[in-house]
Amino acid sequence: MKKAPFRLTPYQVQWLMIVGFMTVGYALYLRYLAVEFSPVALACDAGLQTMLCKTRVLATVLFKNSVFGIVALIIATLHLIRPSIVLLTGGLIAAGFGIVLYNIGLSGLAIGVLILGFARPAPATA
């Protein structure tokens, strides 16, 4: 019995487009209006305790330690082993943040592995 390759329904494609655009949009917001924007950086470094400053610190710690890229690569590998829409969504989110927030190498590799997941057969349904 031959298994069919992993394919997305039109609703799943729309879901992934919405999640992808929102992820990259928020990552661009963080990068250009929180991390690299001088007035915000100076205010946060001076001790301002707002949610934006806390998010800025969290994003900075995560991308300095390549967390976005590592998580994206782990999820992409799991998606390659057993393709599913949940893993694809998680990998897309982590890779989107990683591409925008300076983890380009690992996140780019993860996107390539996510694409390879479409060549795998879908898991058997009972």
Backbone as CSV, one residue per row, in Angstrom:
resi,resn,N_x,N_y,N_z,CA_x,CA_y,CA_z,C_x,C_y,C_z
1,MET,0.832,-1.172,0.000,0.000,0.000,0.000,0.881,1.240,0.000
2,LYS,0.657,2.114,-0.939,1.475,3.315,-1.089,0.848,4.472,-0.315
3,LYS,1.673,5.160,0.489,1.182,6.309,1.236,1.283,7.565,0.378
4,ALA,0.317,8.436,0.545,0.349,9.715,-0.174,1.276,10.682,0.560
5,PRO,1.944,11.556,-0.176,2.804,12.534,0.498,1.983,13.505,1.334
6,PHE,2.663,14.160,2.268,2.025,15.132,3.148,1.564,16.323,2.321
7,ARG,0.284,16.624,2.353,-0.284,17.757,1.608,-1.147,18.588,2.526
8,LEU,-1.203,19.879,2.243,-2.003,20.807,3.037,-3.334,21.077,2.345
9,THR,-4.372,21.253,3.142,-5.654,21.685,2.592,-5.606,23.194,2.382
10,PRO,-6.509,23.750,1.594,-6.515,25.207,1.408,-6.678,25.980,2.717
11,TYR,-7.461,25.453,3.662,-7.620,26.123,4.955,-6.309,26.126,5.750
12,GLN,-5.563,25.038,5.677,-4.283,24.973,6.363,-3.275,25.939,5.746
13,VAL,-3.305,26.084,4.434,-2.424,27.042,3.767,-2.761,28.463,4.207
14,GLN,-4.050,28.773,4.283,-4.447,30.103,4.742,-4.027,30.328,6.190
15,TRP,-4.179,29.325,7.022,-3.748,29.421,8.406,-2.244,29.697,8.485
16,LEU,-1.457,28.963,7.713,-0.002,29.153,7.729,0.392,30.530,7.205
17,MET,-0.340,31.046,6.237,-0.050,32.394,5.732,-0.330,33.438,6.803
18,ILE,-1.443,33.299,7.499,-1.772,34.249,8.563,-0.728,34.191,9.680
19,VAL,-0.398,32.991,10.114,0.592,32.829,11.184,1.957,33.348,10.739
20,GLY,2.344,33.057,9.519,3.637,33.510,9.015,3.740,35.021,8.926
21,PHE,2.715,35.660,8.373,2.738,37.120,8.271,2.721,37.775,9.648
22,MET,1.928,37.241,10.571,1.880,37.819,11.911,3.204,37.634,12.652
23,THR,3.834,36.484,12.502,5.112,36.216,13.155,6.202,37.138,12.634
24,VAL,6.324,37.220,11.323,7.361,38.073,10.737,7.068,39.545,11.025
25,GLY,5.798,39.930,11.013,5.438,41.309,11.331,5.808,41.677,12.756
26,TYR,5.513,40.804,13.709,5.857,41.088,15.099,7.372,41.071,15.306
27,ALA,8.063,40.166,14.621,9.523,40.125,14.728,10.144,41.397,14.140
28,LEU,9.591,41.895,13.036,10.081,43.161,12.475,9.812,44.320,13.432
29,TYR,8.651,44.318,14.076,8.331,45.334,15.074,9.358,45.301,16.208
30,LEU,9.646,44.105,16.716,10.617,43.987,17.798,12.010,44.448,17.369
31,ARG,12.393,44.058,16.177,13.744,44.388,15.734,13.916,45.884,15.510
32,TYR,13.008,46.489,14.757,13.229,47.875,14.345,12.640,48.913,15.299
33,LEU,11.668,48.545,16.135,11.082,49.528,17.043,11.364,49.235,18.515
34,ALA,12.092,48.159,18.818,12.445,47.883,20.208,13.942,47.641,20.371
35,VAL,14.504,46.764,19.562,15.911,46.409,19.734,16.831,47.471,19.140
36,GLU,16.571,47.912,17.923,17.483,48.823,17.240,17.099,50.301,17.333
37,PHE,15.952,50.621,17.850,15.497,52.016,17.920,16.180,52.689,19.110
38,SER,16.990,53.701,18.845,17.844,54.320,19.865,17.086,54.884,21.065
39,PRO,16.003,55.656,20.887,15.316,56.174,22.084,14.785,55.074,23.004
40,VAL,14.263,54.001,22.428,13.763,52.900,23.245,14.927,52.186,23.921
41,ALA,16.008,51.964,23.185,17.175,51.291,23.755,17.767,52.096,24.908
42,LEU,17.879,53.404,24.740,18.422,54.245,25.810,17.505,54.263,27.031
43,ALA,16.205,54.346,26.796,15.262,54.364,27.915,15.282,53.029,28.669
44,CYS,15.315,51.933,27.935,15.328,50.623,28.579,16.639,50.383,29.322
45,ASP,17.762,50.812,28.734,19.050,50.653,29.395,19.168,51.555,30.625
46,ALA,18.405,52.642,30.648,18.418,53.539,31.807,17.562,53.002,32.952
47,GLY,16.786,51.970,32.731,16.031,51.352,33.815,14.530,51.433,33.684
48,LEU,14.000,51.820,32.540,12.554,51.875,32.354,11.992,50.455,32.420
49,GLN,10.949,50.261,33.208,10.363,48.932,33.402,8.993,48.836,32.747
50,THR,8.984,48.825,31.424,7.733,48.649,30.694,7.730,47.265,30.051
51,MET,6.577,46.891,29.532,6.468,45.586,28.863,7.355,45.538,27.622
52,LEU,7.476,46.659,26.917,8.333,46.702,25.732,9.787,46.454,26.116
53,CYS,10.234,47.033,27.215,11.614,46.830,27.656,11.855,45.381,28.077
54,LYS,10.878,44.782,28.748,11.024,43.382,29.152,11.022,42.458,27.942
55,THR,10.194,42.770,26.961,10.171,41.983,25.726,11.473,42.156,24.963
56,ARG,12.006,43.369,24.978,13.288,43.661,24.318,14.414,42.846,24.950
57,VAL,14.450,42.797,26.273,15.477,42.028,26.973,15.325,40.541,26.664
58,LEU,14.096,40.037,26.688,13.861,38.624,26.391,14.286,38.278,24.963
59,ALA,13.885,39.100,24.008,14.263,38.841,22.608,15.776,38.894,22.429
60,THR,16.426,39.832,23.099,17.882,39.952,22.982,18.585,38.717,23.541
61,VAL,18.145,38.251,24.694,18.756,37.055,25.295,18.531,35.842,24.389
62,LEU,17.331,35.717,23.839,17.028,34.558,23.002,17.828,34.560,21.707
63,PHE,17.964,35.727,21.047,18.701,35.669,19.779,20.210,35.652,19.988
64,LYS,20.710,36.132,21.121,22.158,36.022,21.378,22.567,34.581,21.621
65,ASN,21.661,33.788,22.157,21.954,32.379,22.408,21.437,31.457,21.301
66,SER,21.003,32.004,20.191,20.523,31.260,19.011,19.359,30.341,19.332
67,VAL,18.516,30.731,20.269,17.394,29.887,20.675,16.384,29.744,19.541
68,PHE,16.096,30.846,18.830,15.123,30.775,17.744,15.566,29.778,16.677
69,GLY,16.823,29.829,16.284,17.325,28.929,15.257,17.372,27.482,15.708
70,ILE,17.787,27.253,16.949,17.870,25.886,17.465,16.482,25.271,17.586
71,VAL,15.542,26.033,18.138,14.170,25.526,18.275,13.562,25.247,16.896
72,ALA,13.792,26.161,15.949,13.262,25.960,14.592,13.841,24.696,13.965
73,LEU,15.126,24.458,14.167,15.758,23.272,13.592,15.251,21.984,14.251
74,ILE,15.037,22.006,15.550,14.504,20.825,16.246,13.086,20.516,15.767
75,ILE,12.247,21.551,15.690,10.866,21.332,15.238,10.846,20.876,13.777
76,ALA,11.716,21.447,12.954,11.767,21.048,11.542,12.205,19.592,11.399
77,THR,13.138,19.157,12.234,13.568,17.758,12.188,12.429,16.831,12.601
78,LEU,11.699,17.220,13.646,10.533,16.415,14.041,9.482,16.386,12.930
79,HIS,9.310,17.524,12.245,8.355,17.572,11.135,8.813,16.682,9.977
80,LEU,10.112,16.591,9.769,10.627,15.720,8.713,10.374,14.250,9.049
81,ILE,10.499,13.911,10.327,10.271,12.524,10.747,8.790,12.167,10.668
82,ARG,7.948,13.046,11.189,6.497,12.798,11.204,5.764,14.089,10.880
83,PRO,5.458,14.329,9.613,4.847,15.604,9.207,3.459,15.817,9.812
84,SER,3.239,17.047,10.290,1.920,17.429,10.792,1.795,18.942,10.697
85,ILE,0.565,19.423,10.717,0.316,20.855,10.615,0.768,21.567,11.892
86,VAL,0.702,20.899,13.029,1.118,21.505,14.296,2.625,21.765,14.290
87,LEU,3.390,20.776,13.885,4.846,20.950,13.818,5.225,21.973,12.753
88,LEU,4.522,21.966,11.638,4.801,22.930,10.582,4.531,24.349,11.071
89,THR,3.459,24.552,11.814,3.140,25.872,12.347,4.186,26.324,13.364
90,GLY,4.558,25.441,14.273,5.590,25.778,15.259,6.929,26.079,14.623
91,GLY,7.303,25.281,13.641,8.560,25.529,12.937,8.547,26.828,12.168
92,LEU,7.403,27.150,11.579,7.275,28.410,10.849,7.398,29.607,11.791
93,ILE,6.803,29.515,12.960,6.894,30.602,13.940,8.338,30.789,14.403
94,ALA,8.987,29.701,14.801,10.361,29.803,15.289,11.316,30.269,14.190
95,ALA,11.142,29.766,12.980,12.011,30.168,11.880,11.755,31.611,11.466
96,GLY,10.499,32.065,11.518,10.195,33.453,11.195,10.868,34.414,12.156
97,PHE,10.778,34.122,13.449,11.480,34.942,14.432,12.988,34.864,14.228
98,GLY,13.502,33.673,13.942,14.941,33.500,13.777,15.499,34.234,12.574
99,ILE,14.777,34.227,11.467,15.252,34.916,10.267,15.335,36.419,10.518
100,VAL,14.335,36.984,11.159,14.312,38.425,11.376,15.239,38.834,12.515
101,LEU,15.343,37.999,13.544,16.120,38.365,14.728,17.493,37.694,14.758
102,TYR,18.222,37.774,13.682,19.664,37.499,13.623,20.085,36.044,13.765
103,ASN,19.208,35.075,13.706,19.576,33.663,13.697,19.371,33.089,12.306
104,ILE,19.988,33.710,11.326,19.702,33.413,9.926,20.166,32.025,9.507
105,GLY,21.350,31.616,9.925,21.903,30.341,9.473,21.060,29.151,9.871
106,LEU,20.809,29.015,11.171,20.031,27.868,11.643,18.581,27.936,11.190
107,SER,18.003,29.138,11.177,16.608,29.268,10.756,16.445,28.992,9.264
108,GLY,17.388,29.399,8.464,17.340,29.087,7.033,17.437,27.592,6.781
109,LEU,18.311,26.936,7.524,18.416,25.485,7.425,17.118,24.814,7.858
110,ALA,16.493,25.353,8.910,15.220,24.799,9.387,14.125,24.952,8.337
111,ILE,14.093,26.071,7.652,13.090,26.263,6.599,13.295,25.247,5.479
112,GLY,14.549,24.981,5.136,14.833,23.955,4.134,14.362,22.583,4.567
113,VAL,14.570,22.252,5.835,14.110,20.951,6.355,12.588,20.895,6.420
114,LEU,11.956,22.024,6.760,10.486,22.062,6.745,9.943,21.778,5.345
115,ILE,10.588,22.316,4.334,10.160,22.069,2.954,10.352,20.595,2.585
116,LEU,11.443,20.002,3.072,11.665,18.579,2.797,10.585,17.697,3.425
117,GLY,9.915,18.188,4.453,8.845,17.428,5.079,7.684,17.153,4.142
118,PHE,7.553,17.942,3.076,6.484,17.700,2.112,6.783,16.501,1.210
119,ALA,8.015,16.032,1.199,8.363,14.871,0.395,8.086,13.568,1.144
120,ARG,7.849,13.666,2.441,7.588,12.499,3.261,6.132,12.089,3.172
121,PRO,5.836,10.815,3.347,4.446,10.392,3.391,3.763,10.893,4.651
122,ALA,2.476,11.129,4.561,1.708,11.546,5.719,1.574,10.375,6.691
123,PRO,1.434,10.675,7.987,1.243,9.567,8.929,-0.061,8.832,8.661
124,ALA,-0.024,7.543,8.887,-1.217,6.720,8.638,-2.301,7.060,9.646
125,THR,-3.518,7.178,9.159,-4.649,7.441,10.053,-5.395,6.143,10.294
126,ALA,-5.846,5.967,11.511,-6.545,4.721,11.849,-8.034,4.872,11.746
